[in-house]
Every structure is written in C-alpha cells, then in structure tokens.
C-alpha cells in the first residue's frame, strides 16, 4: 500500500465488533476521552478498575464496537438492550465524522429507538445527540449516578 493509501486508511477508521484482545485499548480510549471531555467531573473508579470493568464486563457482556486506525483504538461504543451505554472518541478524533459513523451504526443496531445518559455539563455531547435526533427526556441532580454529577437522559425514536 502506498503512503497516500495508508494516510487515507488512517483517516477513516475501521469500525468492528470488539474482541477480548481489545479490552485494554478500549479502556484507554475511554479514559483519555473522559479526562479530556469531562475534566471537572470526578471519576468514580480508578484507571485499573476501569480497565478491569472493560476486560470482565464490557467486552464479554455488552455489544461493544471499536473504531481502529493505524492499529490503535480511537473510538468505542457500547450498546446494551435499548441503551447507548457509551460512545467515546480519542480526543484527536472528535469533529472528524467518526462519532457520526458510530451513531449511524447504533441506530441500525437498535432501529426501534435508543436511550442514553450524559452529564449536564457535557454541552458538546448535548449538541451531538440533538443533531442526531435525540430529545431530552429527563434531568436529575446526579444523586443516583456514581459520579454524583447532574445528568440528562436523551431518547431517540424513529
């Protein structure tokens, strides 16, 4: 493959189902993304606890998808029943269309609709979800989530 083809492939990550071998890379993407997007939100778990959770729960028990570019996981999405549990991109991949591709896949996988939670402070996520047809359904003061951070539930129905 020539240099231009390699560069083009790196700009359009491959989206595929996660395998057990992807657990650490997926967790690292989540950790980097969370810290970059939500610097004021306390994380309820240590880095090692997050890695264990991805290794023992997320990858084996949830419908987990990864976006891979240049051998590195640069995006991840987790679906569970009618919920979009997680959608995180490596910081350098925001605003490049990868989130749109993952959202299209989420809607294809859950054609009857999706629900999700995001923090109230995460206004870029609100804009992203609203642009994809999600509407706000509920706000909470955060007392029921692990981070104790006010959140908002969004729904999408076709």
Helices and strands as residue ranges (DSSP letters): H 3-11, E 14-17, G 20-22, H 23-37, H 47-53, I 54-58, H 59-61, E 63-69, E 72-80, E 83-89, G 91-93, H 98-109, E 114-119, H 123-131, E 135-140, E 151-156
